Amino acid sequence: MSTTIIYVPKPLKSVEQAETLPVGTIAYRTRDDEAGRLVATLCYDDEEFAYFWKIAGEQFGYDTAHMLSWGGWTVLTFSKVEVEHLRETEGRRRAKTLYVTPWEDAR
């Protein structure tokens, strides 16, 4: 069995989902004024012991609940892709692929 990490866009809908994400996660949303996208990075404050989102080009950070109140955020979260080779028949490999994100169970 081999494992590869890929990044996939997933809608960010709750604070609980955000709490499962690692520091450095990138989130984005299209601005209402059609001026492009807002891009945010999940950070951690060692002094406050708190997570916050830093939006590119802004000085301030936002907590997850405040950021989610704007709506429409998508995170680029990792998925582990596990490929298990079940057997080889007539020169063909049959494989099973599982996609797992931090807040989803393996299918």
N, C-alpha and C positions, 0 to 999 in steps of 0.2 A: 504494500500500500504506500502511495506517495501523497504528500500534502503540499499544496501550493497556496499562497495567499494572493487574492485579487481584491480590488476595491470596487464596490458597486454603490450606486446611488440608492438611498432609502429615505422615504419621508420621515422626518423627525416629528413625532406626534405627542410625546409626553416627557415629563421630567424623569420618570422612571427609565425610559429608554436612554435618555442622555446620561444617566448615572452609570450605565454599563459601558460607556464609550471611553477609550483611552485618551489621555492627554495628547494633544496634537491633531485630534480629529478635525477635519475640515467640513464646514457646513456652508451652504450658499442658498440664496433666494433671489428671485427676480424682483427688482424694485418696482413699485407701483407707478413711478413716473417714467418708465421705459428708459431710464438712464443707465441701464446695465444691471450688474449683479452686486449684491452685498456678499462678501466672503468673510467668514468668521472662523477662528481657530479656538479649540477648547484648551484652556490654560488652567494652571493650579497656582494659587497664592500660598506660599509656604508660611507667611506670617499670619494670615487669616484662616488657614486650613480650609480653604474653600475653592471650588471650581468656578470658573467664569468664562465667558466667550468674549474674545477680543476681535472686533471688526476691523478689517484692514482700513488703514487711514484714519482711524479714530483713536483718541487718547484713552477713552473710558472702556471698561469691561461691563458686561451685562450678565446677570444670573440667567439660568436656563428658563425659568418661568417667565421672566420679562421678555426674553428673546422670542419664546414661543408665542407670546401674545400678539406678535406681528403676523404670525401665520406663514405658511408656505416654505418652511425650511427643509432642505434636503441635506443629508450627511453622506459623505463618502466613507463608508465603513467597510472594514475588511470582511471578507468571507474566506473561510478555509475551504478549499476544494480538495476533497479526499477522493482519490481514485483507487478503487480496489479491482484488480484484475481477477475476474471470476474463473475464466478458463479460456483456452484458445482452441477454437474449432475450425477446421478446414482453413487454416491460415488467418482466421479472423479473431481478434481479441474482443471479448465481451467484458465491458467494464460498468461499474456502478459509480455514480458521482453524487456526492452529498454536498450541499451548499449550507454553510452554517454561519450566521451572523451573531453578534454578541447577545441579542435579545430573542433569537429564534432557536427552537429545538431542531435537531437534525431530522430531516424528513426521511 
